[in-house]
Structure formats: structure tokens, C-alpha cells
Amino acid sequence: MPAQPTINSRPAQRLLDLALALPALILTLPIFLIISLAIRFETVGPAIFRQQRVGQGARLFDILKFRTMTVAQDPSGSLLTIGADRRITRVGGWLRRYKLDELPQLINIVRGEMSLVGARPEVPRYVRLYSEEQRRILAYRPGLTSPASIEFRDESELLAEQADPEGYYCTVQIPAKIALDLAYLDRASTLSDLELVARTVRRVVIR
């Protein structure tokens, strides 16, 4: 069993998370309702999708998203979304395009399971493949956005170009994303976090 990473604590980051995420959650409640109704109207199943992820200190938590796919019948199906995945619904495709499926993670942030800025949390299956150096990322609270999430914003399209998408994801994308995020998180500040959040919003709006 790998040693648990030492938790990296930034009190100022937590204050920033609450100062921004809590008002955003309250203001977007009407949007939550509209999206939930649209999802339930189009397909059968819950509006919120939950999936176990690995958080800070290697603790497990349920990440929250608006459901963008049909309810899976095969539990052994791929954990990756590759290109124009046939499981994606019409409403789901629109939500993914504008990253609105991630809105429920404001709840994860308020709970303290995630932060506004931090590496995207991974599923246990892929975390088991991390090297000792890569496991340093687990010292930090996972986030809604990060340099890697911006750099690899078209990840599913890139995976669709590969002969072995999962192999490529594990051997190329995961190491690249962790390296990018560690380089940022090791020197992050409140100001740099604000700049990264603003940069993310601009990317989504332009898209």
C-alpha cells in the first residue's frame, strides 16, 4: 500500500473558495432547476451523476455532475468519454460544450472536498497507476479548474484520434496533466488562483 501523501493546506485558498463558490451556488440555483428538468425530460434517470474520485490525502469522495449520458446498463463500460460518444444525450452535449455539467461541483467545493483551483480528481482505477512522484498531487485538494484542464480541454477529441485511447490516457495524458498541475500548485497563490479562474471563464465564454 503506497504511503499516504502529506496534506498541503492553504487557509487563504479555502477562504477564497467559500467567498466565490457559496454566492455562485446560491445565484445559480434557478439554473440548477432548469437544467435538472431538461435532463429528466429528455431521458429517464437522475439529473445528478455521482462518481467516486480520489481527493486530498487519497480520501475518496463522490464528485457531482449534471448527468450528460444515458443511464449505463453495463457497469464495465469505459470510464473515458471518447469523441462523439453515443452515450451522450442532446442536452448532455450542450452542457459539456459550455462546461455547465460541472456546476454541481460548487457543492463539492462548499463541502471542502474540492477547491476552485486544483488538479481534476481522478478515479481510483487510474490513481493506482501513479508513480511516487505523481502521488504528490494528492497532497493538494482537487479542483474545478487547473492549467491541465485548460490545456487538455478537448481531451475527448484527442483520445478519439488514438488507436488505444485508454493506453494513451494512462501513459501520455495523465503524466502530462500531473506535471503541469504540480508545477502550478507548488507555487500557487491567491492571486494566481484568481487569474486562473478568470482565464477559465474566458475560455468557456469564447468557446
C-alpha positions as CSV (number, residue, x, y, z in Angstrom):
1,M,0.0,0.0,0.0
2,P,1.6,3.4,-1.0
3,A,2.2,5.9,1.7
4,Q,-0.5,8.5,2.1
5,P,0.6,11.9,0.9
6,T,1.2,14.8,3.3
7,I,-1.7,17.2,3.1
8,N,-0.8,20.6,1.7
9,S,-3.0,23.2,3.5
10,R,-3.7,26.7,2.2
11,P,-6.2,28.5,4.6
12,A,-6.4,31.5,2.2
13,Q,-7.4,29.2,-0.6
14,R,-10.3,27.8,1.5
15,L,-11.5,31.3,2.3
16,L,-11.4,32.2,-1.5
17,D,-13.3,29.0,-2.3
18,L,-16.1,29.9,0.1
19,A,-16.2,33.6,-0.9
20,L,-16.7,32.7,-4.5
21,A,-18.4,29.3,-4.6
22,L,-21.1,29.9,-2.0
23,P,-22.6,33.0,-3.6
24,A,-22.2,31.3,-7.1
25,L,-24.1,28.3,-5.8
26,I,-27.0,30.5,-4.5
27,L,-27.2,32.6,-7.6
28,T,-27.2,29.6,-9.9
29,L,-30.0,27.6,-8.1
30,P,-32.6,28.6,-10.8
31,I,-30.1,27.3,-13.5
32,F,-29.8,24.1,-11.5
33,L,-33.6,23.7,-11.6
34,I,-33.9,24.4,-15.3
35,I,-31.0,22.0,-16.2
36,S,-32.4,19.3,-14.0
37,L,-35.8,19.5,-15.6
38,A,-34.3,19.4,-19.1
39,I,-32.3,16.3,-18.2
40,R,-35.3,14.5,-16.7
41,F,-37.5,15.5,-19.6
42,E,-35.1,14.0,-22.2
43,T,-34.1,10.8,-20.6
44,V,-35.0,8.5,-17.7
45,G,-32.7,8.7,-14.7
46,P,-31.4,11.1,-12.1
47,A,-30.3,14.6,-13.0
48,I,-27.2,14.4,-10.9
49,F,-24.4,11.9,-11.7
50,R,-22.2,10.8,-8.9
51,Q,-18.8,9.1,-9.3
52,Q,-16.2,8.1,-6.7
53,R,-13.0,10.0,-7.1
54,V,-9.7,10.3,-5.1
55,G,-9.4,13.5,-3.2
56,Q,-6.8,15.2,-1.0
57,G,-4.9,12.8,1.2
58,A,-6.1,9.9,-1.0
59,R,-9.5,10.1,0.6
60,L,-12.5,9.0,-1.6
61,F,-15.5,11.3,-2.2
62,D,-18.4,11.4,-4.7
63,I,-17.9,14.1,-7.3
64,L,-21.2,15.7,-8.5
65,K,-22.1,16.5,-12.1
66,F,-25.2,17.0,-14.2
67,R,-25.8,13.7,-16.0
68,T,-24.9,14.1,-19.6
69,M,-25.2,10.4,-20.7
70,T,-27.9,7.8,-20.8
71,V,-28.0,5.7,-17.7
72,A,-25.4,3.0,-18.2
73,Q,-26.7,-0.6,-18.4
74,D,-23.2,-2.1,-18.5
75,P,-21.2,-1.3,-15.3
76,S,-18.0,-2.5,-17.1
77,G,-18.3,0.3,-19.7
78,S,-15.4,2.7,-20.4
79,L,-14.6,5.3,-17.8
80,L,-13.4,7.7,-20.5
81,T,-15.6,9.8,-22.8
82,I,-14.1,9.4,-26.3
83,G,-15.1,11.8,-29.1
84,A,-18.8,11.8,-30.1
85,D,-19.7,9.1,-27.5
86,R,-23.1,7.7,-28.4
87,R,-24.0,7.7,-24.7
88,I,-24.1,11.5,-24.6
89,T,-27.6,12.9,-24.8
90,R,-28.5,16.1,-26.7
91,V,-28.9,18.1,-23.5
92,G,-25.7,16.5,-22.3
93,G,-23.8,17.6,-25.3
94,W,-24.8,21.2,-24.8
95,L,-23.9,21.0,-21.1
96,R,-20.5,19.6,-21.9
97,R,-19.8,22.2,-24.6
98,Y,-20.2,25.0,-22.1
99,K,-18.9,23.1,-19.0
100,L,-22.3,23.5,-17.3
101,D,-22.3,19.8,-16.3
102,E,-19.6,20.8,-13.8
103,L,-21.8,23.3,-11.9
104,P,-22.8,20.8,-9.1
105,Q,-19.2,20.7,-8.1
106,L,-19.8,24.0,-6.4
107,I,-21.4,21.8,-3.7
108,N,-18.2,19.7,-3.6
109,I,-16.3,23.0,-3.1
110,V,-18.5,24.2,-0.3
111,R,-18.2,20.9,1.4
112,G,-14.4,21.1,1.3
113,E,-14.0,18.1,-0.9
114,M,-12.7,20.2,-3.8
115,S,-11.3,23.7,-4.5
116,L,-11.9,26.2,-7.3
117,V,-8.3,25.6,-8.4
118,G,-6.6,22.2,-8.3
119,A,-5.9,19.2,-10.4
120,R,-9.0,17.4,-11.6
121,P,-9.8,14.4,-9.3
122,E,-9.2,11.1,-10.9
123,V,-11.0,7.7,-10.4
124,P,-9.3,5.1,-8.1
125,R,-8.6,2.8,-11.1
126,Y,-6.1,5.3,-12.6
127,V,-4.7,6.7,-9.3
128,R,-3.4,3.1,-8.6
129,L,-1.1,3.6,-11.6
130,Y,0.6,6.8,-10.2
131,S,4.3,6.8,-9.5
132,E,5.5,8.0,-6.1
133,E,6.3,11.4,-7.6
134,Q,2.8,11.6,-9.3
135,R,1.1,10.8,-6.0
136,R,2.4,14.2,-4.7
137,I,-0.7,15.6,-6.5
138,L,-2.8,14.0,-3.8
139,A,-1.3,16.4,-1.2
140,Y,-3.5,19.1,-2.8
141,R,-7.2,19.5,-2.7
142,P,-8.6,18.6,-6.2
143,G,-10.2,21.4,-8.1
144,L,-12.7,22.6,-10.7
145,T,-10.1,24.0,-12.9
146,S,-6.3,23.9,-13.4
147,P,-3.6,24.6,-16.0
148,A,-4.0,21.0,-17.2
149,S,-7.8,21.2,-17.5
150,I,-7.4,24.2,-19.8
151,E,-4.6,22.7,-21.8
152,F,-6.5,19.4,-22.3
153,R,-10.0,21.0,-22.6
154,D,-10.5,18.9,-25.8
155,E,-9.4,15.7,-24.2
156,S,-12.2,13.5,-25.6
157,E,-11.4,14.6,-29.2
158,L,-7.7,13.9,-28.7
159,L,-8.5,10.4,-27.3
160,A,-10.7,9.7,-30.3
161,E,-7.6,10.1,-32.5
162,Q,-5.7,7.3,-30.7
163,A,-5.7,3.6,-31.6
164,D,-5.6,2.7,-27.9
165,P,-7.4,5.6,-26.1
166,E,-7.1,4.2,-22.6
167,G,-3.5,3.3,-23.1
168,Y,-2.7,6.8,-24.4
169,Y,-4.6,8.3,-21.5
170,C,-2.7,6.4,-18.9
171,T,0.8,6.7,-20.4
172,V,0.7,10.2,-22.0
173,Q,-2.2,12.3,-20.8
174,I,-2.1,11.5,-17.1
175,P,1.6,12.1,-16.7
176,A,1.4,15.3,-18.7
177,K,-1.5,16.7,-16.7
178,I,0.0,15.9,-13.4
179,A,3.3,17.5,-14.4
180,L,1.5,20.7,-15.5
181,D,-0.6,20.9,-12.3
182,L,2.2,20.1,-9.9
183,A,4.3,22.9,-11.5
184,Y,1.5,25.3,-10.8
185,L,0.3,24.1,-7.4
186,D,3.9,24.0,-5.9
187,R,4.0,27.8,-6.3
188,A,0.3,28.8,-6.3
189,S,-1.1,31.9,-4.6
190,T,-4.5,33.5,-4.1
191,L,-3.7,36.0,-6.9
192,S,-2.6,33.2,-9.3
193,D,-5.8,31.2,-8.4
194,L,-8.0,34.3,-9.2
195,E,-6.1,34.7,-12.5
196,L,-6.6,31.0,-13.4
197,V,-10.4,31.2,-12.6
198,A,-10.7,34.3,-14.8
199,R,-8.8,32.6,-17.6
200,T,-11.0,29.5,-17.4
201,V,-14.2,31.7,-17.6
202,R,-12.8,33.4,-20.7
203,R,-12.1,30.1,-22.3
204,V,-15.6,28.8,-21.7
205,V,-17.3,32.1,-22.9
206,I,-15.1,32.2,-26.0
207,R,-16.0,28.6,-26.8
